[in-house]
Amino acid sequence: MGGDINKTGVARAYALWAPVYDFVFGKVFQPGRDAAIAAASAICPVGGRLLEVGVGTGLSLPDYARHVRVFGVDLSEPMLRKAHERVVQERLDNVDGLAVMDAASMALPDRSFDVVVAQFVITAVPHPEATLDEFARVIKPGGEIILVNHIGAERGLRRLFELAFAPLARKLGWRPEFPFARLANWAAKHGGVRLVERRPLAPLGHFAMIRFARLDAESRAA
């Protein structure tokens, strides 16, 4: 599972998207960004650390609460250059750094963040379950993973369309038919997280915000 998208192809696709990403996707993804930012800013304690994986051009960075210390990673260096420009232009002194990293193998310490946010990421990585494992690894017990993503339909015409569109979508760097069951199965197999929320988002519920909490040792034992 997951080998149908490769890291080189994703990096190439987002290098092409970088100059026009904000214009093409800014408004479309705004409801998802707003939901993730609101949830993360409410959860993260004063001085807490937030990791945004797939930070891209940094569209979310100005909107996080200033009491949150933010670190962003992305596979695409051209996208991150845009994010660096945004940090400087908007004087975002709560952004501690931006770095090129593979989401499935991040050079970050265990249990070092209070919140991980990944918007429109999990369907665009070669190995979603390994990537989710990394998110759980870097989260402190009691912290949260906040995903915003298109979730594939389970039946009906939209399901048929997603399956038909999938080959082209992979060339653009994502999987339109990605089912919620993959997330649920990952959580069950991992054993160290629990589902907190699954909320459909605009437009038309095609996107969803999904939150997982990292369990501590006592919760896991129970």
Secondary structure as UniProt FT lines:
FT   TURN            3..4
FT   HELIX           7..17
FT   TURN            18..20
FT   HELIX           21..25
FT   TURN            26..29
FT   HELIX           30..43
FT   TURN            46..47
FT   STRAND          49..53
FT   TURN            56..57
FT   TURN            59..60
FT   HELIX           61..63
FT   TURN            66..67
FT   STRAND          69..74
FT   HELIX           77..89
FT   TURN            90..91
FT   TURN            93..94
FT   STRAND          95..100
FT   TURN            103..104
FT   TURN            110..111
FT   STRAND          113..119
FT   TURN            122..123
FT   HELIX           128..138
FT   STRAND          139..150
FT   HELIX           156..172
FT   TURN            176..177
FT   HELIX           180..190
FT   STRAND          193..201
FT   TURN            202..205
FT   STRAND          207..214
FT   HELIX           217..221
//
